[in-house]
C-alpha cells in the first residue's frame, strides 16, 4: 500500500491518543499546504473522528473502524492525486512531521526500499531489505 494512503489508517488508529491535538494540527497543516480550501473541513472531520471514537470505542477489526480507515486512506490518497506538491515532498512531510507523533502501533509500515547493485569479475553482492542470512560453503576442489 502507498505509504501516504496508509497514513489514513494510522490517523484513525491514533485518534484516541493523548497527543491527538498535535497530530490533528499537523494533518490540518499538511492539508493547508496542499489543498487549502479543504483544511477547515478536514479539521472539523478530525474533531468528529476523535469524538466518535471516544464516545463509541471500537476494536481494531470492527467493520466500523475498517470503514473509517478506508475513508481516511482515500483522503490521503487524494492528496497525492490533486495536491500541489511533489509526491516525494508529501512523503517527506509525513515521515518527518507526522509519523514521529504517532504511537508505534499506529504508525504505518516503513516505505519500501529499492536496492541496486552491480558486481563485476568475481564479485558477489548481497542485499536485503530486512533480515538476511548468508552461508558460504567453500568448495575444497
N, CA, C and O atoms as a MOPAC input file, in Angstrom:
PM7 MOZYME 1SCF
protein

 N      0.83400 1    -1.17700 1     0.00000 1
 C      0.00000 1     0.00000 1     0.00000 1
 C      0.88000 1     1.24300 1     0.00000 1
 O      1.94400 1     1.28400 1     0.61800 1
 N      0.41200 1     2.22100 1    -0.69400 1
 C      1.10600 1     3.50700 1    -0.75000 1
 C      1.25700 1     4.06300 1     0.66600 1
 O      0.28000 1     4.10200 1     1.41400 1
 N      2.45700 1     4.49400 1     1.04600 1
 C      2.66100 1     4.98300 1     2.41200 1
 C      1.81500 1     6.20800 1     2.75200 1
 O      1.47700 1     6.42000 1     3.91600 1
 N      1.47500 1     7.00400 1     1.76400 1
 C      0.62900 1     8.16600 1     2.03200 1
 C     -0.79100 1     7.69600 1     2.36400 1
 O     -1.39600 1     8.17600 1     3.32300 1
 N     -1.31300 1     6.77000 1     1.58300 1
 C     -2.65100 1     6.24200 1     1.86000 1
 C     -2.66600 1     5.49500 1     3.19200 1
 O     -3.65000 1     5.56200 1     3.92900 1
 N     -1.59300 1     4.79200 1     3.49900 1
 C     -1.50700 1     4.06000 1     4.77100 1
 C     -1.60900 1     5.00600 1     5.96000 1
 O     -2.03100 1     4.60000 1     7.04200 1
 N     -1.23200 1     6.24200 1     5.77100 1
 C     -1.31500 1     7.22600 1     6.84000 1
 C     -2.76400 1     7.43100 1     7.27300 1
 O     -3.01700 1     7.73700 1     8.43900 1
 N     -3.70400 1     7.27100 1     6.37000 1
 C     -5.11500 1     7.42000 1     6.72200 1
 C     -5.53100 1     6.46100 1     7.81200 1
 O     -6.19300 1     6.85700 1     8.77100 1
 N     -5.15000 1     5.19800 1     7.67700 1
 C     -5.46700 1     4.20400 1     8.70800 1
 C     -4.73400 1     4.52700 1     9.99900 1
 O     -5.27500 1     4.33000 1    11.08700 1
 N     -3.52200 1     5.01500 1     9.89100 1
 C     -2.73700 1     5.36100 1    11.07700 1
 C     -3.40200 1     6.50300 1    11.84800 1
 O     -3.38600 1     6.51300 1    13.07900 1
 N     -3.97400 1     7.44500 1    11.14000 1
 C     -4.65400 1     8.56600 1    11.78600 1
 C     -5.86200 1     8.06000 1    12.57500 1
 O     -6.09200 1     8.50100 1    13.70100 1
 N     -6.62100 1     7.15500 1    12.00400 1
 C     -7.77500 1     6.60300 1    12.71100 1
 C     -7.31000 1     5.85100 1    13.95800 1
 O     -7.91900 1     5.97600 1    15.02100 1
 N     -6.24000 1     5.07600 1    13.83400 1
 C     -5.72300 1     4.32700 1    14.98700 1
 C     -5.21200 1     5.25500 1    16.08700 1
 O     -5.22400 1     4.88400 1    17.26100 1
 N     -4.76600 1     6.44500 1    15.72500 1
 C     -4.21000 1     7.38200 1    16.70300 1
 C     -5.24200 1     8.37300 1    17.24100 1
 O     -4.90700 1     9.22500 1    18.06400 1
 N     -6.48000 1     8.27200 1    16.78800 1
 C     -7.49400 1     9.28500 1    17.12400 1
 C     -7.81000 1     9.38200 1    18.60900 1
 O     -8.34100 1    10.40100 1    19.05200 1
 N     -7.50800 1     8.37800 1    19.37200 1
 C     -7.81200 1     8.43300 1    20.80700 1
 C     -6.55500 1     8.63100 1    21.66200 1
 O     -6.60700 1     8.48600 1    22.88300 1
 N     -5.44200 1     8.95700 1    21.03200 1
 C     -4.18800 1     9.15400 1    21.75800 1
 C     -4.17900 1    10.50300 1    22.48400 1
 O     -4.91500 1    11.42300 1    22.13000 1
 N     -3.33200 1    10.59100 1    23.50100 1
 C     -3.23600 1    11.81300 1    24.29600 1
 C     -2.73900 1    13.01100 1    23.48900 1
 O     -3.15400 1    14.14200 1    23.74100 1
 N     -1.85500 1    12.77000 1    22.52200 1
 C     -1.30400 1    13.87100 1    21.73500 1
 C     -2.11100 1    14.11700 1    20.44400 1
 O     -1.57300 1    14.60400 1    19.45000 1
 N     -3.39200 1    13.77600 1    20.48000 1
 C     -4.22900 1    13.91600 1    19.29100 1
 C     -4.25700 1    15.35400 1    18.76500 1
 O     -4.27900 1    15.57100 1    17.55400 1
 N     -4.25600 1    16.31800 1    19.65700 1
 C     -4.30900 1    17.72000 1    19.22500 1
 C     -3.13200 1    18.04200 1    18.29800 1
 O     -3.30800 1    18.67400 1    17.25700 1
 N     -1.95500 1    17.60900 1    18.68000 1
 C     -0.76600 1    17.86700 1    17.86500 1
 C     -0.83100 1    17.10000 1    16.54600 1
 O     -0.45600 1    17.62800 1    15.49900 1
 N     -1.30300 1    15.86500 1    16.59600 1
 C     -1.46200 1    15.06500 1    15.36900 1
 C     -2.44900 1    15.76300 1    14.44000 1
 O     -2.18100 1    15.93400 1    13.25000 1
 N     -3.58200 1    16.16000 1    14.98900 1
 C     -4.62200 1    16.81900 1    14.20600 1
 C     -4.11400 1    18.11500 1    13.57700 1
 O     -4.35700 1    18.36900 1    12.39800 1
 N     -3.41500 1    18.92900 1    14.35500 1
 C     -2.87800 1    20.18000 1    13.82900 1
 C     -1.89200 1    19.93800 1    12.68700 1
 O     -1.85400 1    20.69900 1    11.72000 1
 N     -1.10700 1    18.88900 1    12.80300 1
 C     -0.13300 1    18.58500 1    11.75000 1
 C     -0.83100 1    18.12400 1    10.48000 1
 O     -0.41700 1    18.48300 1     9.37800 1
 N     -1.89200 1    17.32800 1    10.62800 1
 C     -2.66400 1    16.89900 1     9.45100 1
 C     -3.31100 1    18.11100 1     8.78400 1
 O     -3.29500 1    18.23000 1     7.55900 1
 N     -3.87500 1    19.00100 1     9.58000 1
 C     -4.50300 1    20.21000 1     9.02300 1
 C     -3.45300 1    21.08600 1     8.33800 1
 O     -3.72100 1    21.67700 1     7.29200 1
 N     -2.27000 1    21.16800 1     8.92300 1
 C     -1.18300 1    21.92700 1     8.28600 1
 C     -0.83900 1    21.33500 1     6.91500 1
 O     -0.63200 1    22.06200 1     5.94300 1
 N     -0.78500 1    20.01400 1     6.86000 1
 C     -0.49600 1    19.33600 1     5.58400 1
 C     -1.56800 1    19.67900 1     4.55500 1
 O     -1.25500 1    20.02400 1     3.41600 1
 N     -2.83000 1    19.58300 1     4.96100 1
 C     -3.91400 1    19.91700 1     4.02900 1
 C     -3.84400 1    21.37900 1     3.64000 1
 O     -4.09600 1    21.72800 1     2.48600 1
 N     -3.50400 1    22.23800 1     4.58600 1
 C     -3.41000 1    23.66300 1     4.30200 1
 C     -2.35500 1    23.97400 1     3.25400 1
 O     -2.49700 1    24.92400 1     2.48400 1
 N     -1.29700 1    23.17500 1     3.22600 1
 C     -0.23800 1    23.37200 1     2.22600 1
 C     -0.66300 1    22.90800 1     0.84500 1
 O     -0.34600 1    23.53800 1    -0.16400 1
 N     -1.39100 1    21.78600 1     0.81500 1
 C     -1.68500 1    21.17100 1    -0.47900 1
 C     -3.06700 1    21.49700 1    -1.02500 1
 O     -3.23600 1    21.73400 1    -2.22200 1
 N     -4.04000 1    21.50700 1    -0.14600 1
 C     -5.41900 1    21.79900 1    -0.55200 1
 C     -6.03200 1    22.76300 1     0.46700 1
 O     -6.88300 1    22.36800 1     1.26300 1
 N     -5.59800 1    24.03500 1     0.44100 1
 C     -6.01000 1    24.97900 1     1.48400 1
 C     -7.51900 1    25.15000 1     1.61600 1
 O     -8.01900 1    25.39000 1     2.71500 1
 N     -8.23700 1    25.03100 1     0.52900 1
 C     -9.68600 1    25.20200 1     0.58600 1
 C    -10.38100 1    24.07500 1     1.35200 1
 O    -11.55200 1    24.21000 1     1.70700 1
 N     -9.67600 1    22.95700 1     1.61700 1
 C    -10.26600 1    21.84000 1     2.35000 1
 C     -9.78500 1    21.75300 1     3.79700 1
 O    -10.27200 1    20.91300 1     4.55300 1
 N     -8.85000 1    22.59500 1     4.19300 1
 C     -8.23200 1    22.48000 1     5.51900 1
 C     -9.25100 1    22.60000 1     6.64900 1
 O     -9.19700 1    21.82600 1     7.60500 1
 N    -10.17000 1    23.54600 1     6.56100 1
 C    -11.16300 1    23.72300 1     7.63000 1
 C    -12.07400 1    22.50500 1     7.73800 1
 O    -12.40900 1    22.07400 1     8.84200 1
 N    -12.47200 1    21.95400 1     6.60800 1
 C    -13.33400 1    20.76800 1     6.61700 1
 C    -12.59500 1    19.56200 1     7.20300 1
 O    -13.17600 1    18.77500 1     7.95100 1
 N    -11.31800 1    19.42400 1     6.86100 1
 C    -10.52000 1    18.32600 1     7.40800 1
 C    -10.38300 1    18.47600 1     8.91500 1
 O    -10.47200 1    17.49500 1     9.65300 1
 N    -10.16600 1    19.70000 1     9.36800 1
 C    -10.05600 1    19.94800 1    10.80100 1
 C    -11.34900 1    19.53700 1    11.52200 1
 O    -11.29800 1    18.90000 1    12.57400 1
 N    -12.48700 1    19.89700 1    10.96100 1
 C    -13.76800 1    19.51900 1    11.55300 1
 C    -13.96700 1    18.00300 1    11.51800 1
 O    -14.47000 1    17.42000 1    12.47900 1
 N    -13.58100 1    17.38000 1    10.43400 1
 C    -13.72700 1    15.92300 1    10.30800 1
 C    -12.82300 1    15.18300 1    11.29000 1
 O    -13.20800 1    14.14300 1    11.82400 1
 N    -11.63100 1    15.70900 1    11.53000 1
 C    -10.73400 1    15.09100 1    12.50600 1
 C    -11.31200 1    15.19000 1    13.91700 1
 O    -11.22700 1    14.24000 1    14.69400 1
 N    -11.89700 1    16.33800 1    14.24500 1
 C    -12.53400 1    16.50400 1    15.55600 1
 C    -13.70700 1    15.54300 1    15.70300 1
 O    -13.90700 1    14.95400 1    16.76500 1
 N    -14.47600 1    15.38800 1    14.63600 1
 C    -15.61400 1    14.46700 1    14.64500 1
 C    -15.13900 1    13.01700 1    14.78000 1
 O    -15.75600 1    12.21800 1    15.48400 1
 N    -14.04400 1    12.68800 1    14.10600 1
 C    -13.47800 1    11.33900 1    14.19100 1
 C    -13.10500 1    11.00800 1    15.63200 1
 O    -13.46800 1     9.95500 1    16.15700 1
 N    -12.38000 1    11.91700 1    16.25400 1
 C    -11.95600 1    11.68000 1    17.64300 1
 C    -13.16600 1    11.54000 1    18.56500 1
 O    -13.22100 1    10.62600 1    19.38800 1
 N    -14.12000 1    12.43300 1    18.42800 1
 C    -15.30200 1    12.40400 1    19.28000 1
 C    -16.06900 1    11.09100 1    19.10200 1
 O    -16.52000 1    10.49000 1    20.07800 1
 N    -16.21100 1    10.65900 1    17.86700 1
 C    -16.94200 1     9.42000 1    17.59300 1
 C    -16.23300 1     8.20800 1    18.19200 1
 O    -16.88500 1     7.32700 1    18.75300 1
 N    -14.91000 1     8.15300 1    18.07800 1
 C    -14.17400 1     7.00500 1    18.60500 1
 C    -14.06400 1     7.03800 1    20.12600 1
 O    -13.94900 1     5.98800 1    20.75800 1
 N    -14.09800 1     8.21200 1    20.71200 1
 C    -14.09600 1     8.28300 1    22.17400 1
 C    -15.46900 1     7.91600 1    22.73900 1
 O    -15.56300 1     7.26200 1    23.77800 1
 N    -16.52000 1     8.33400 1    22.05900 1
 C    -17.87400 1     8.04900 1    22.52600 1
 C    -18.23300 1     6.57700 1    22.35100 1
 O    -18.90500 1     5.99200 1    23.20100 1
 N    -17.78600 1     5.98200 1    21.25200 1
 C    -18.08700 1     4.58500 1    20.94500 1
 C    -16.81800 1     3.87400 1    20.49900 1
 O    -16.60200 1     3.68700 1    19.30200 1
 N    -15.97200 1     3.47200 1    21.45400 1
 C    -14.73400 1     2.78800 1    21.07700 1
 C    -15.03000 1     1.51100 1    20.28300 1
 O    -16.00300 1     0.79900 1    20.53500 1
 N    -14.16600 1     1.26100 1    19.33400 1
 C    -14.32900 1     0.06300 1    18.50400 1
 C    -13.00000 1    -0.69400 1    18.45700 1
 O    -11.92600 1    -0.10300 1    18.56800 1
 N    -13.09700 1    -1.99900 1    18.29200 1
 C    -11.89800 1    -2.82600 1    18.18400 1
 C    -11.22400 1    -2.64600 1    16.83900 1
 O    -11.81700 1    -2.13100 1    15.89000 1
 N     -9.97300 1    -3.07900 1    16.77400 1
 C     -9.18900 1    -2.91300 1    15.53600 1
 C     -9.80200 1    -3.63700 1    14.35000 1
 O     -9.59300 1    -3.22300 1    13.21000 1
 N    -10.54100 1    -4.69000 1    14.58200 1
 C    -11.08100 1    -5.47100 1    13.46700 1
 C    -12.56000 1    -5.20400 1    13.21200 1
 O    -13.17100 1    -5.88200 1    12.38700 1
 N    -13.14000 1    -4.23900 1    13.89900 1
 C    -14.56800 1    -3.97200 1    13.69600 1
 C    -14.79600 1    -3.38100 1    12.31000 1
 O    -13.96000 1    -2.63000 1    11.80600 1
 N    -15.91700 1    -3.71700 1    11.70100 1
 C    -16.22800 1    -3.17200 1    10.37000 1
 C    -16.30000 1    -1.64700 1    10.37100 1
 O    -15.91400 1    -1.00900 1     9.39100 1
 N    -16.78700 1    -1.06300 1    11.45100 1
 C    -16.87600 1     0.40600 1    11.52400 1
 C    -15.49700 1     1.04200 1    11.47900 1
 O    -15.28000 1     2.01900 1    10.76300 1
 N    -14.57700 1     0.49200 1    12.23500 1
 C    -13.21800 1     1.03500 1    12.24800 1
 C    -12.55400 1     0.85500 1    10.88400 1
 O    -11.87400 1     1.75700 1    10.39400 1
 N    -12.75200 1    -0.30400 1    10.27900 1
 C    -12.17100 1    -0.53600 1     8.95400 1
 C    -12.72300 1     0.44000 1     7.93000 1
 O    -12.00100 1     0.89800 1     7.04500 1
 N    -14.00000 1     0.75600 1     8.05200 1
 C    -14.60500 1     1.73500 1     7.14600 1
 C    -13.99400 1     3.12100 1     7.35300 1
 O    -13.67500 1     3.81200 1     6.38500 1
 N    -13.83000 1     3.52600 1     8.61400 1
 C    -13.20300 1     4.81700 1     8.90100 1
 C    -11.77400 1     4.85900 1     8.35000 1
 O    -11.35600 1     5.87000 1     7.78500 1
 N    -11.03200 1     3.77000 1     8.51400 1
 C     -9.66500 1     3.72600 1     7.99900 1
 C     -9.64900 1     3.84500 1     6.48400 1
 O     -8.79900 1     4.53900 1     5.92400 1
 N    -10.57900 1     3.17700 1     5.81600 1
 C    -10.64300 1     3.25700 1     4.35500 1
 C    -10.98300 1     4.67100 1     3.89000 1
 O    -10.42200 1     5.15600 1     2.90700 1
 N    -11.89200 1     5.32500 1     4.58900 1
 C    -12.27200 1     6.69600 1     4.22700 1
 C    -11.05700 1     7.61300 1     4.32200 1
 O    -10.79700 1     8.39600 1     3.40800 1
 N    -10.30800 1     7.51900 1     5.42700 1
 C     -9.14000 1     8.39000 1     5.60000 1
 C     -7.99800 1     7.97800 1     4.68000 1
 O     -7.20200 1     8.82500 1     4.27400 1
 N     -7.90300 1     6.70300 1     4.34700 1
 C     -6.90000 1     6.29100 1     3.35800 1
 C     -7.19100 1     6.94700 1     2.01700 1
 O     -6.27800 1     7.42500 1     1.34400 1
 N     -8.44300 1     6.97000 1     1.63700 1
 C     -8.82100 1     7.61700 1     0.37600 1
 C     -8.53200 1     9.11400 1     0.40800 1
 O     -8.10800 1     9.68900 1    -0.59500 1
 N     -8.75700 1     9.74000 1     1.54500 1
 C     -8.48300 1    11.17600 1     1.65000 1
 C     -6.99500 1    11.45500 1     1.48500 1
 O     -6.60900 1    12.38500 1     0.77700 1
 N     -6.15700 1    10.65000 1     2.13800 1
 C     -4.71600 1    10.85000 1     1.99100 1
 C     -4.26400 1    10.49600 1     0.57500 1
 O     -3.39300 1    11.16600 1     0.02000 1
 N     -4.84000 1     9.46400 1    -0.00700 1
 C     -4.50900 1     9.09200 1    -1.39000 1
 C     -4.82600 1    10.25600 1    -2.32500 1
 O     -4.07400 1    10.53800 1    -3.25700 1
 N     -5.91900 1    10.91000 1    -2.07200 1
 C     -6.32900 1    12.04600 1    -2.90700 1
 C     -5.31400 1    13.19200 1    -2.84100 1
 O     -5.14800 1    13.93800 1    -3.80600 1
 N     -4.64300 1    13.32200 1    -1.70200 1
 C     -3.60100 1    14.35000 1    -1.59400 1
 C     -2.52800 1    14.15800 1    -2.65800 1
 O     -2.02900 1    15.12900 1    -3.22800 1
 N     -2.17900 1    12.91100 1    -2.92000 1
 C     -1.13600 1    12.65200 1    -3.92100 1
 C     -1.64200 1    12.91300 1    -5.33200 1
 O     -0.86200 1    13.21500 1    -6.23500 1
 N     -2.94700 1    12.79500 1    -5.51400 1
 C     -3.51200 1    12.95500 1    -6.85400 1
 C     -3.80100 1    14.40700 1    -7.21500 1
 O     -3.60600 1    14.81100 1    -8.36100 1
 N     -4.26000 1    15.18800 1    -6.25100 1
 C     -4.67800 1    16.55600 1    -6.57900 1
 C     -3.89300 1    17.62300 1    -5.84400 1
 O     -4.07600 1    18.81400 1    -6.09400 1
 N     -3.02600 1    17.21100 1    -4.94600 1
 C     -2.25100 1    18.18400 1    -4.19100 1
 C     -1.28800 1    18.95500 1    -5.07600 1
 O     -0.94200 1    18.51600 1    -6.17200 1
 N     -0.85800 1    20.11400 1    -4.58400 1
 C      0.05500 1    20.96800 1    -5.34400 1
 C      1.51300 1    20.68800 1    -5.00100 1
 O      2.35300 1    21.58000 1    -5.11500 1
 N      1.81700 1    19.49400 1    -4.59200 1
 C      3.16100 1    19.20600 1    -4.11900 1
 C      3.73600 1    17.99500 1    -4.82700 1
 O      3.00600 1    17.14100 1    -5.33100 1
 N      5.03300 1    17.93800 1    -4.85400 1
 C      5.73700 1    16.78400 1    -5.36100 1
 C      5.46900 1    15.61600 1    -4.41500 1
 O      5.55100 1    15.79500 1    -3.20000 1
 N      5.15000 1    14.42500 1    -4.92900 1
 C      4.88500 1    13.27700 1    -4.05500 1
 C      6.03100 1    12.97800 1    -3.08300 1
 O      5.79000 1    12.52700 1    -1.96300 1
 N      7.26100 1    13.22400 1    -3.50100 1
 C      8.39800 1    13.00000 1    -2.59600 1
 C      8.34900 1    13.98200 1    -1.42400 1
 O      8.68200 1    13.61300 1    -0.29800 1
 N      7.93900 1    15.22700 1    -1.67700 1
 C      7.80700 1    16.21300 1    -0.60400 1
 C      6.69400 1    15.81300 1     0.36500 1
 O      6.82300 1    15.97000 1     1.58000 1
 N      5.61600 1    15.30100 1    -0.18700 1
 C      4.49700 1    14.84900 1     0.64100 1
 C      4.94200 1    13.70600 1     1.55600 1
 O      4.66600 1    13.72100 1     2.75600 1
 N      5.62300 1    12.73000 1     0.99000 1
 C      6.11100 1    11.60100 1     1.79500 1
 C      7.10400 1    12.07800 1     2.85800 1
 O      7.08200 1    11.60600 1     3.99500 1
 N      7.95800 1    13.00100 1     2.48400 1
 C      8.94600 1    13.52500 1     3.42600 1
 C      8.25000 1    14.24700 1     4.59400 1
 O      8.63200 1    14.06500 1     5.75000 1
 N      7.24000 1    15.05500 1     4.29200 1
 C      6.48800 1    15.73800 1     5.34000 1
 C      5.86400 1    14.71500 1     6.28600 1
 O      5.94700 1    14.85300 1     7.50600 1
 N      5.24600 1    13.69900 1     5.71600 1
 C      4.59700 1    12.66600 1     6.53600 1
 C      5.62000 1    11.93800 1     7.39700 1
 O      5.40600 1    11.74000 1     8.59300 1
 N      6.73600 1    11.53900 1     6.78400 1
 C      7.74600 1    10.78000 1     7.52800 1
 C      8.43600 1    11.62600 1     8.59300 1
 O      8.76300 1    11.11800 1     9.66600 1
 N      8.66100 1    12.89500 1     8.31500 1
 C      9.40500 1    13.74100 1     9.25400 1
 C      8.51700 1    14.43000 1    10.28200 1
 O      8.93800 1    14.63400 1    11.42100 1
 N      7.31100 1    14.78900 1     9.90300 1
 C      6.47500 1    15.58900 1    10.80400 1
 C      5.34500 1    14.80600 1    11.45100 1
 O      5.00800 1    15.05200 1    12.60900 1
 N      4.74900 1    13.86000 1    10.71600 1
 C      3.55900 1    13.18200 1    11.21200 1
 C      3.86800 1    11.84400 1    11.87600 1
 O      3.37300 1    11.56700 1    12.96900 1
 N      4.67100 1    11.02300 1    11.23600 1
 C      4.97200 1     9.69700 1    11.78600 1
 C      5.58100 1     9.77200 1    13.18800 1
 O      5.21300 1     8.96000 1    14.03600 1
 N      6.50100 1    10.71200 1    13.47600 1
 C      7.05100 1    10.76400 1    14.83700 1
 C      6.01100 1    11.05100 1    15.92700 1
 O      6.25000 1    10.75700 1    17.09800 1
 N      4.87700 1    11.61400 1    15.55500 1
 C      3.83400 1    11.90100 1    16.53200 1
 C      2.98000 1    10.68100 1    16.86200 1
 O      2.31500 1    10.63900 1    17.89700 1
 N      3.00300 1     9.69400 1    15.97600 1
 C      2.13600 1     8.53000 1    16.12900 1
 C      2.74400 1     7.49400 1    17.06200 1
 O      3.96100 1     7.31000 1    17.07600 1
 N      1.90300 1     6.81200 1    17.84600 1
 C      2.42700 1     5.70800 1    18.64300 1
 C      2.87900 1     4.59200 1    17.70200 1
 O      2.38900 1     4.48500 1    16.57700 1
 N      3.80300 1     3.77400 1    18.16000 1
 C      4.37300 1     2.73000 1    17.30400 1
 C      3.31400 1     1.83500 1    16.67000 1
 O      3.42500 1     1.47700 1    15.49800 1
 N      2.29000 1     1.47300 1    17.43800 1
 C      1.27700 1     0.56300 1    16.89800 1
 C      0.37600 1     1.23900 1    15.86800 1
 O     -0.30000 1     0.55100 1    15.10400 1
 N      0.35100 1     2.55800 1    15.83200 1
 C     -0.48000 1     3.26100 1    14.86200 1
 C      0.28600 1     3.64800 1    13.60900 1
 O     -0.31300 1     3.83900 1    12.55100 1
 N      1.60200 1     3.76500 1    13.71800 1
 C      2.41200 1     4.22500 1    12.58300 1
 C      2.33300 1     3.23500 1    11.42600 1
 O      2.30800 1     2.02300 1    11.63900 1
 N      2.29600 1     3.75300 1    10.20900 1
 C      2.27400 1     2.86100 1     9.04800 1
 C      3.61300 1     2.15800 1     8.88900 1
 O      4.63300 1     2.58800 1     9.42900 1
 N      3.58400 1     1.08500 1     8.14800 1
 C      4.81300 1     0.36300 1     7.85300 1
 C      5.77500 1     1.28300 1     7.11800 1
 O      5.34100 1     2.15900 1     6.37000 1
 N      7.06300 1     1.10000 1     7.31900 1
 C      8.02500 1     1.94300 1     6.59800 1
 C      7.86400 1     1.77900 1     5.09000 1
 O      7.38100 1     0.75800 1     4.60100 1
 N      8.28000 1     2.80600 1     4.38200 1
 C      8.17900 1     2.75500 1     2.93600 1
 C      9.09300 1     1.67700 1     2.37600 1
 O     10.01700 1     1.21800 1     3.04800 1
 N      8.82900 1     1.28600 1     1.16100 1
 C      9.62900 1     0.23800 1     0.54500 1
 C     11.04400 1     0.73500 1     0.25300 1
 O     11.29800 1     1.93500 1     0.15300 1
 N     11.93200 1    -0.20800 1     0.12400 1
 C     13.33100 1     0.09700 1    -0.13100 1
 C     13.68600 1    -0.42000 1    -1.52000 1
 O     13.34400 1    -1.54700 1    -1.87800 1
 N     14.36300 1     0.39900 1    -2.28500 1
 C     14.82600 1    -0.01600 1    -3.60800 1
 C     16.34000 1    -0.14400 1    -3.53800 1
 O     17.03900 1     0.80900 1    -3.19400 1
 N     16.83200 1    -1.31600 1    -3.86300 1
 C     18.26500 1    -1.58400 1    -3.81300 1
 C     18.77800 1    -1.86000 1    -5.22100 1
 O     18.12900 1    -2.54900 1    -6.00800 1
 N     19.92800 1    -1.32300 1    -5.51900 1
 C     20.56800 1    -1.59000 1    -6.79500 1
 C     22.02600 1    -1.92600 1    -6.53000 1
 O     22.66700 1    -1.34400 1    -5.65500 1
 N     22.53300 1    -2.87200 1    -7.29700 1
 C     23.93700 1    -3.24200 1    -7.13100 1
 C     24.45400 1    -3.81200 1    -8.44500 1
 O     23.69400 1    -4.23600 1    -9.31600 1
 N     25.76200 1    -3.80500 1    -8.55000 1
 C     26.38400 1    -4.37200 1    -9.74500 1
 C     27.69900 1    -5.02400 1    -9.31900 1
 O     28.55300 1    -4.38900 1    -8.70100 1
 N     27.83900 1    -6.27100 1    -9.65600 1
 C     29.07400 1    -6.98400 1    -9.33600 1
 C     29.81400 1    -7.25200 1   -10.63900 1
 O     29.20800 1    -7.58900 1   -11.65700 1
 N     31.10700 1    -7.10000 1   -10.59100 1
 C     31.91900 1    -7.37500 1   -11.76700 1
 C     32.95600 1    -8.43000 1   -11.42500 1
 O     33.21900 1    -8.72700 1   -10.25900 1
 N     33.52500 1    -8.97500 1   -12.46300 1
 C     34.53800 1   -10.02200 1   -12.32100 1
 C     33.99800 1   -11.14800 1   -11.44500 1
 O     33.00500 1   -11.78500 1   -11.79700 1
 N     34.63100 1   -11.39100 1   -10.32700 1
 C     34.18900 1   -12.46800 1    -9.43600 1
 C     33.46500 1   -11.91800 1    -8.21400 1
 O     33.35200 1   -12.60000 1    -7.19500 1
 N     32.99200 1   -10.72500 1    -8.31300 1
 C     32.32300 1   -10.07200 1    -7.18300 1
 C     30.97400 1   -10.70300 1    -6.86800 1
 O     30.32500 1   -11.29100 1    -7.73300 1
 N     30.57700 1   -10.56900 1    -5.63700 1
 C     29.29600 1   -11.06900 1    -5.16500 1
 C     28.61900 1    -9.94100 1    -4.40300 1
 O     29.26700 1    -9.22200 1    -3.64300 1
 N     27.34100 1    -9.79100 1    -4.60300 1
 C     26.57100 1    -8.76000 1    -3.91800 1
 C     25.46900 1    -9.43000 1    -3.11300 1
 O     24.75500 1   -10.29600 1    -3.61800 1
 N     25.33800 1    -9.02300 1    -1.86300 1
 C     24.25400 1    -9.48100 1    -1.00900 1
 C     23.47500 1    -8.24700 1    -0.56300 1
 O     24.04800 1    -7.31800 1     0.00600 1
 N     22.19400 1    -8.24300 1    -0.81700 1
 C     21.36400 1    -7.11900 1    -0.40400 1
 C     20.10300 1    -7.65500 1     0.24700 1
 O     19.60000 1    -8.72000 1    -0.11300 1
 N     19.60800 1    -6.90600 1     1.19900 1
 C     18.36600 1    -7.30600 1     1.85100 1
 C     17.63000 1    -6.06500 1     2.33500 1
 O     18.25200 1    -5.11000 1     2.79800 1
 N     16.33600 1    -6.08100 1     2.22900 1
 C     15.52400 1    -5.00800 1     2.76700 1
 C     15.28100 1    -5.18700 1     4.25500 1
 O     14.89300 1    -4.25000 1     4.95200 1
 N     15.51300 1    -6.39000 1     4.72600 1
 C     15.39800 1    -6.69700 1     6.16000 1
 C     16.45600 1    -7.72000 1     6.50100 1
 O     17.62500 1    -7.55700 1     6.15200 1
 N     16.04900 1    -8.77800 1     7.18500 1
 C     16.99200 1    -9.78200 1     7.65600 1
 C     17.55800 1   -10.59300 1     6.49500 1
 O     16.89600 1   -10.81900 1     5.48200 1
 N     18.78300 1   -11.01500 1     6.67500 1
 C     19.41900 1   -11.81700 1     5.63400 1
 C     20.43200 1   -12.75100 1     6.29600 1
 O     21.15000 1   -12.36600 1     7.21800 1
 N     20.46600 1   -13.96400 1     5.80900 1
 C     21.47600 1   -14.91900 1     6.26600 1
 C     22.22800 1   -15.41800 1     5.05400 1
 O     21.64500 1   -15.75100 1     4.02200 1
 N     23.52400 1   -15.46000 1     5.20600 1
 C     24.36600 1   -15.94300 1     4.11400 1
 C     25.23000 1   -17.06000 1     4.67700 1
 O     25.91300 1   -16.89100 1     5.68800 1
 N     25.18900 1   -18.19200 1     4.01200 1
 C     26.02000 1   -19.32800 1     4.42200 1
 C     26.94700 1   -19.65500 1     3.26300 1
 O     26.50600 1   -20.06300 1     2.18800 1
 N     28.22600 1   -19.47100 1     3.49800 1
 C     29.20900 1   -19.77600 1     2.47800 1
 C     29.69700 1   -21.20200 1     2.66400 1
 O     29.98000 1   -21.64000 1     3.77900 1
 N     29.78800 1   -21.89800 1     1.58100 1
 C     30.44500 1   -23.20000 1     1.59000 1
 C     31.58900 1   -23.09500 1     0.62600 1
 O     31.40300 1   -22.78900 1    -0.55200 1
 N     32.73300 1   -23.34100 1     1.11100 1
 C     33.87900 1   -23.30600 1     0.20400 1
 C     34.03700 1   -24.68600 1    -0.41000 1
 O     33.93100 1   -25.70900 1     0.26700 1
 N     34.28600 1   -24.68400 1    -1.67400 1
 C     34.45400 1   -25.94300 1    -2.40800 1
 C     35.90900 1   -26.35000 1    -2.28100 1
 O     36.79300 1   -25.61800 1    -2.72500 1
 N     36.18200 1   -27.53700 1    -1.66700 1
 C     37.55100 1   -27.94200 1    -1.43900 1
 C     38.34300 1   -28.27700 1    -2.72000 1
 O     39.55200 1   -28.49200 1    -2.63900 1
 N     37.72000 1   -28.32500 1    -3.84800 1
 C     38.46000 1   -28.71600 1    -5.06100 1
 C     39.26200 1   -27.62900 1    -5.67100 1
 O     39.92000 1   -27.84500 1    -6.68900 1

